[in-house]
Structures are given as C-alpha cells and as structure tokens.
C-alpha cells in the first residue's frame, strides 16, 4: 500500500516542502530502504522509528518498506523526518487510518520511547509551508511557540507519537497553539554606558557609528576599555522591528542556536580569534550560517583584530560590501543574510604600548609594521571609523559622578535614525547613512564650498582611496544629522576625517 505525508527540508535560511512516500509489501523477509538523497541521520531514522513504534505498542505486519523523500535531487538532513515517516508507515500498513495525514505537514524527531523531540529550523519551515498554502502544521511541543509566530497557519503541538496518530486519525482533537503577536523588546538588563569612566571621545565615536550604522575600529593599549565600550553598544541600538525579529530568529533557528522562542534584541556576536573562515562566514559540507549571519541586524565584535588569521579576516569583504554572503558547494549555492555593524578592537602593537605616554613600547619598528599589516588595507577601507582609545587617567576612574546613561544616548540615536528613515523612505534597501550607495552621495551629501576644499586637501595629504572618500562623506552625513543640518559643514567633515586614524602618517 502507498501512503503520503508532508514535511520540509531546510535550505539556507529558507525551506523546501518534502513529500514522503511510504510503500509497503507483505513479506516474510522484511527490509526497509530509504531513497531520495538521505543523509546518515535520515537513514538512522528507520531504527528510531522501529523502536518508537514497539515502545508505544504499535505492531506492524512483516513487510518490505520503501520510503521515498521527494524531490529526489534535494539532500535531506537531520531527524526532522522521524515523526512523518512513522505516521506514514502506520497508515501504509493499515495499522491506523489517518485521513488528515496527507493534508497536514508533520515535523519532529522521535525518541526511542515515542516522545517527540525539538528540532531546528522550524520557523523558516512554517513560513515556507504557510506561503505554499498549507493551513495547519504539526510540530513538537518544544517548537510550538516558535512556530506560532507565523500568521495564517494553525500550529498543532504534539508530545508523543501516539498523540500525533490520534489527532491525524480523528480520535483526538488538536489543540492549536494561539498565534503570537510581536511584543517588542525583552526586558533583560543590558550593560550601561553610565558605568564607563572617561573616554568621552570614544563614546562620541560610538554614538556616531550607531547613529549611522557605520563600522568601527578602536585602537588602544590593554585595559583602556575597548571591550567594555563594545559590549555596551547593544544598549543604544534601535529596537528590532517585527519583520527584523522574525528574520533574525529564522537564522538562529536554522543554525540551532535558538534558545528561546524569539530573539527580541539585536544580536551581539563576539567570536574568539581562533575561529575558522567557515565558522565566521558559514559553510561546511552542507552550509549553515556563520557568525556574520548570526550577527545579522546586530553587531559583530572582533576583539584583538590582528590575532585573527588573515585569510579569515579577508572573507569579511563580501558581507561588509553586500550585506550577505554566498557559499558555493557541490550540493548547491546558498546565500545567507549578513547585514551587521562591524566593531573591532586592537592594540597599537604586539606589547600594546606604542604611543603610550607613560609606558614604553618594547616592540621594534619592523615588528609593529608586521603586526599592523595583519589587517589589510582593503579591509580597513571598509571600516568607516578608526578611533584611538587612550588609557583612562586616575582622576576619571575615581570620579563619583556617573556618566551619561545608555537610555539618554539611545534617545538621540533614535532621533537621528528617524531623520534618515524619512530621507530615504523612497529608496528601498537604504535604512541608514552606511547603506547609501556611492552614486547618491552627491545628492544626499551637499557640502559648503569651504568644506569641499578641506576634503580635497585631506584626500591629497592622506592619499585616501575612493572608498575612504565615500566613507568619510557617509560619516559626515551622520554627524550633520546629529546636528539636524542638511548641509555638510567644515566641522562635520573635520570630525569625520579625524575618525580615519589609520590613514594618518604616524600609523
């Protein structure tokens, strides 16, 4: 007998519907074959399904079974097919009649005792099946809240194989999980800029960077507060919109890093400098999202930047330019979103004290040059602000008055972002000044004549590239927005040029 069920395969951060065909033939020599490009986890599902059926008191007749996962040219991975295969096998062997099986897609991993376990990638799967016209879906209880974020499709949570069979046979009534509206940001406490002593120039640079969505590099001696400042950046970022939250949650669901049911704040990812290029960009034999995609719509913080392998840093060029990363494998080509704000920190030299007025540097000039050369010029060109972070003086450390809080800074950031949103409302894909393409710089960055002359002189003196010129204009546009100015003045250009520390002769 032939029976069909439906599931889905994760592909990139999307999904493709999968039709599961189970054909049974009575036989005294029972065998089971799984075809349709299954990976090892899918092949092993046969053993999990057998044990789950026995331990839930389902008895099958001796029979040969062929299980086909269509389309046959799409690779099937993971234990997501356990539950639909078990249900289709029960129906095909006429053990349980399930008239709803071919109408409701089913997802879930089976424990040997018949319990249904959590799987990854549920959110993009449910979004895809809803667009394909399915009106209900059966998912593990542990994934139900995540799946209920998608409107227009009923979510039927199940805890066991027997419960799933009962619902699809009509013996039990499903209890749909109520659809969940986006409730906005969570209430978790974030580190606050009020804790930061001194570093007024660095705090200003961070506010400029966040206001315009610019990439930022902080250079300073050990203990100057670079990491402390970076970890407080999420506290002044604009909130995620409902659409952005679903997008970010879908990426983490596919990667298997989703711990709750929805991500309510912008991500902050801080990989160790030993990370591989596949770990940073994504990849593997069957590509999964890397750190740049997990930081999508948030911050990617690279501490001790020169300690990262150079070839790992160089793969950042595409996502920094395009906001996405494309990975080509023999199984196909996948594109993952990677629109993040890059924040990096580095010492000025291997010992960390080059240029420090109070501690002498032990490094030779060739050693310093080699250390700085680990970060290539093309990568530095893609970082808008290079900021020096000096050591904090004793008087600032012992000051009792708290610094400006993150809430106050965030209010200013939101006003600047709203100003940019109004300016670019007719331009799809442009949310902030960092997204402004080079072809529109003249239109949206008008300069006073004196400012234009000063920028020309700076370009000649610092030998800046065309990419650096564009980034200076974008940063100056943000500084002008912070002053509620439509025109770029000398002061705006001067501050933007000062944020190109690594372009100056002493570097």
N, C-alpha and C positions, 0 to 999 in steps of 0.2 A: 504494500500500500504506500502511496505517496502523500506526504503532508508538507505544508509550507509554513514557515514562520518568518518574522522580520526582525532584524537588528540593525546595527550600523557599525561602520569602521571609521575610526578617527584618521583623518588625512590632513596633515599640517595642523592648523587650528580650526579646521572645518571637519566635516564628516561626509561619508557616502553611505546610503542605505545598502544593506546586505540582505539578500533573500536566502533563507536557509531551507534547503530541500532535503527531506529525510525519506529514503525509500527502503522499505523492509520486505524481505522474502523469507518465508518459513524455511528453516534449515536445521539439520542436526549438527552442522559444523558452523556455529555462529562466528561471524567475523564482522569487524567494523572498519570501514575505510572513510577517511575524511579527505575530500578533494576541494580544490579552489584556492590554492596558494596559502595553506595554513602555516603558521609558524609553530615552534615547539610547544608553546603554551596552549595553542588551539588543539594540537594533536593530543596533548595530555588531558584535554577536557574529557575525552572518552572515559578515562579511568575515574575522574572525579564524578562524572555523570553516573557511571555504573554504581559506585559506592553510595552516592546520594540516593539513588533510586532504591537500592536494597535497604538502606538505613531509614527510609521513610515508608517502608512496607509496600512498595510498588513491585510487582512481579511481572517480568516480561517473558513472553514465549521465546523458545530458541529460534533465532532468526539471524540472517545476514543483513547488515545495515550499510547503506551508502549515504554519506552526508555530504552534500554539495553546498559550498558557500559561493554564491554568485553576487557580482560578476567575478568570473574565474581569474581575470587578469589583475585584480586588486588584492594586494597582500593583506591577509587577516592576521592580527596580532592580539595577544592578551587573552585573559579569561572571560571577556565580556560575553562570549557566546555560550557559556556553560548552561545557563538557565534556558535560553530558547532551544538549544539542542535537546535538553532533557524533556522539555514540554512537547516538542515536535516528535520525539521518539515515543512518548506515551501515546500521542494521538495516532501516529502511524501504526503502532502495534495494537491499536484499538483497546488499549487498557483504560483510557479516559477519553471521552468525546469532548472536544473543546471547540465549539463553533466560533469563538472570538479569537482564536489563535492567529488566523490569517489577517485579522483586522487591526490588532494592537501590537506594535513592536515591543519586544521584550529585551531587557538588558540585565546582566547580573552574573557574578561569579558564584559558584556553588562550593560550600564546604562539604566534607565527606558525610556530615550528618544531615545534609539537606538544607542548612541555613544559607541565606542569600547574603553575600558579602559586597562591600563597597567596591566600586570600580572607578577608574579615572576617565576624564573626557566626557562626562555626562552632559554638561551644559552645551557644548557645541553640537553634540549628537541630537539633543532635544530641539535645539534651534533649527537644525537642518531638517529633521523629520516634521517639525511644525510647518516649515516652508513647503515641504513636499505634500502637504495635505492630510497628514495623519491627525486625528482628533484626540487620541489618547495614547499613553505610553506607560509601560510597566517598568519600574526601576527599583533597585534596592532601597530599603527604608533609609539607610545611611546617606543616600544621594537625593532623597526626595525634596529637601528644602532647596538644594541647588537647582534641581530640575524645575521647581515651581516658580523660578524667576522668569521663565518664558511664558508669555501670554499666548492664549489661543490654543492650548493643548492641555488635556487633563492628565495629571500625574497620578498613577496608581502605585503606591509604595507596597512592597511585599517583603516579608521577613523569612519566608521559607518556600521550598519547592512545593510542598503540599498546599500552602495558601495560594500560590500562583496558579496551580492546576485547578483549585476550587473556584477561583474567580473566573478563569477563562472557560470553565465548563458551565458556569452559571449557578453552581451550588452555593457560592459565596458572593456577596455584593462588594464591589470595590469601594474603598473609602478614599476618594480623591483628595490629594493634598491641596489645600487652598492656595490659589495664586498669590504671590507675594509682591507687593509694590516696593519700589526702591525707596528706602527710608533715609538715604543720605549717609553722611559720615558716621563712623562708630564713635564711641566715647572713650577710647583708650587714651591714656595720658602720653603726650609726646614730650621729648626733651625741649626745653625752652631757651630762647636766646637771652632771657633775663639772667641766666646763670653765667653768661660769658663776661669775663672781666677784660676791659680794654678792647683792643683790636677794632677800633672804630672804622679804619679804612677797609679792613676785610669784611666787616659787617655791611658796609655800604656796597662793596663789590658784589656780595652775595645777594643783596636786595636788588641790585641792577640785573644780575643774572637771572634770578627767579622772575622778576617783572617782565623780562623779555623772552624767557625760555632759552637763555644762552648757555653754552658750555663754559666751564670754569676750571682753571688750574691754579692751585695755591702752592706757593713755594716758600718754605721757611725751615728754620732749624728744628731739631727734635724738641717736642714739648711746647712749641709755640701755640698750639691749639688748633691745628689744621683739621684733625679728625673730629674734635669736639664741635667745631663750626659746621663741618659737613653733616654730622649726624643730626643737627638741628634744622637743616634745610626743609625736611618734610613738614615741619610745624608752620611754615609760612607759604607752602604751596597752595594754589587754588584747589577747592574740593573737586572730586570726580563727579562728572555728570552721570546720569543713569546709564546712558549708552556706553560711556567710557568704562564704567564699573563692570558691565556685562562683558565687554571686550577683554578687560584685564583678567577677570575671573575665568573666562574661557581659556585663556593662555595658561593660567596656573592649573586649571583642571586637566588640560592635556598633558602638562608636564608632571602631574602627580604631586604638586607642591601645595595644593589647596587644602588648608587645614579647617577652615570654616565653610559656610555655605556661600559667602560672597565676600569679595575684597572691597572694603568701603573706603580705604585711604590709598593715596598714590604710593606705589611700591618704592622701596629703598633697598637696592641690592648692593652688597659690598663683597665681591668675590676675593679670595686670597690671591696673592701674586703668583702662586703656583698653578693657577687654573690653566687648562689647555685651551687651544683655539676652539675645539669642539664644545668645551664647557662654556666658553664665553659667547660664541656665536650660535651654537646649536649644531647638531649633527648626529653622527653615529650611523650604523648601517641602515637604520630606519629612523630618520631625523626627528629629533624632539627639540623644543625650544631651549635656547641657551640663556645666559644671564642677560644679554642685551634685550631679549624678548620678555623675560620675566620682569625687566625694569620698564617695560612699555608704559607710557603715560606717567612715568615717575622719574626716579634718579638712579643712575649707575655710578657708584663711588669706587674709584680705583685708588687705593692708598698705596704709597710708595711706588709711584708710577714707573720709575726706571727699573724696578726689580721684576716687573713682568717681562716675559720673554718677548723679544722684539717682534717676532713673527705673529705672536698673539695680539700685540697692540696694532699691528698693521691691518689686521682683518676688521678693525673698527671703522675703517674709512668708508665702506659702503653704507653701513647703517647710519653713520653720522651725516652722510650726504642725503640718503634716500628715505630714511625713517623706516627701513625694512631691510631684511637680509634674505638672500636667496641661496638655497643649498641644493646642489645638484648631486644626485646619486643614481645608480643604475636603476633603482626602483622608480625613479621619477624626480622631478624638480619641485621643491617646496619653497614658498615664500612666507616667512614669519614677520609679523609687525615688530618694529624695534624703534619706536619714536620716543626717545628718552632724553633727559638732560644729563650730560656727562659732567661729573665733578671729580677732579683728580687732585692728588696731593703728592708732593715730592720734596726731598731735601735739596739744597743747592749743590751738594757734593756728597761723596760717599760717607765722610765722617759727619756731615751735617752742619758744619760751622763756617763755611765760606761766606765772607762778608759780615760775620757776626762781630759787633764792636767790642765784645767782652771776652770772647773765647777764640783762640787761634785755630786755624784750619791746619790739619796735618796732611792734606792731600796735595800732590803735585799738580801743576797745570795740565800735563797730559792726562792724568787720572781724572781730573774734573771734566776735561773735554770728552773723554770716553764715556764717562757716566752720563753726561747730558746728551750725548749723541745716541744713547739708547732710545730716546724719544725722538722720532724722526721729524724733520721739518714739515712734511705734508700732514702729519698728524697734528702738530702744533698749530698749523694754519687753520685747522678745523675747530680749534678751541678759541672761543671769542675773547675770553678774559684771562690774562695771566697776572696773578696778583701776588705780591710779596707779603708774607705774614711774619713780622718780626717777633722776637721774644717779648713777653709781657713784662713791663717794669714792676718792681716791688710795690710801688705806691698804688698802681692799678689793681694788683692782686689783693691788697689789703683794704681796698675801698669797700665800705659797708653798703653804699647805695647800689641797689640792683640796676642792671642795665635795662634797656628798652625791651619790653616783652615781645614774644612772637606774635601775640594777638594784635598788637599795635602795628607791627611791621606787615602782618598779613593783610590788614585793612588797606594799607597803602598799595600793596601788591595787587589786590583785587580791583582797586580803582584803576590802576594802570592797565590791567588785563581787560577790563571792561572798555576802556578807551580804545584799545587795539581791536577788540571784537567789533566795535562799531565801525572802525575804519575799514576793516577787511571783510565786512559782512557780505559783500557781493563777490568775494573771491573764495571759492570752495577750497578747502585744504590748508588755508592760512589762518592760524589761530593766534599767533603772536609774531613779534618782530623777527625772531630767529627763523621763522618759516618763510620770510619774504624773499622771493627769488631775485636774482641779480638784475633781471630785466625790468623790475618795477622799482628799483632803488631810487632812480631819478624822480619818479612820480611821487613817491611817498617820503622821500628824504630831502626836501628842498633846503639849501644851505644859504646863509648870508654870504656875501662876497668875501668878507674877511675870513670867514670860516673855511671857505673853499681854498683860499690862498694858504692858510695854515696847514690844511690837509695835504696840499701839494708839496709843501716844504717837508712835512713829516714823511711822506712817501719817498722823497728823494734821499733824505738823510738816513732813514732806517732801511732803505732798499726793500720796502714791503712788496709782497706779491699782490696780484689782483684779488686773490681770495681774502687776504688780510684786509685789503681796502674795503671789500664788501662787508666784512665782519665789523670793521670799525664803524661803518655807516649804520649797520643794524644796531650796534650797541649805543651809538649816539642817538639814534631814533628812540631807543628805550629811555635814555636819560632825559631827552626832551619831553617824552610823555610823562615822566615823573615830575617834570616842571610844568605840565599842562601846556606845552609850547608846540605849535605846528611847524615851526621853522627851527632848523639846527643852527645853533649859535657857536661862537668860538669856544665858549665854556663847555658846551656839550661835546664838541669834537676833541677838545683838550683832555677832558676826563676819559673819553673813550680811547684815545691814543695812549694815555698813561696805563691803561689796562693791557698793554702789549709788552709786558716786562721782558719776555724772552726775545723780542725783536730788537732790543736796545744793545748798543755796542758792548756794554760791560757783561752781557750774557753770551 
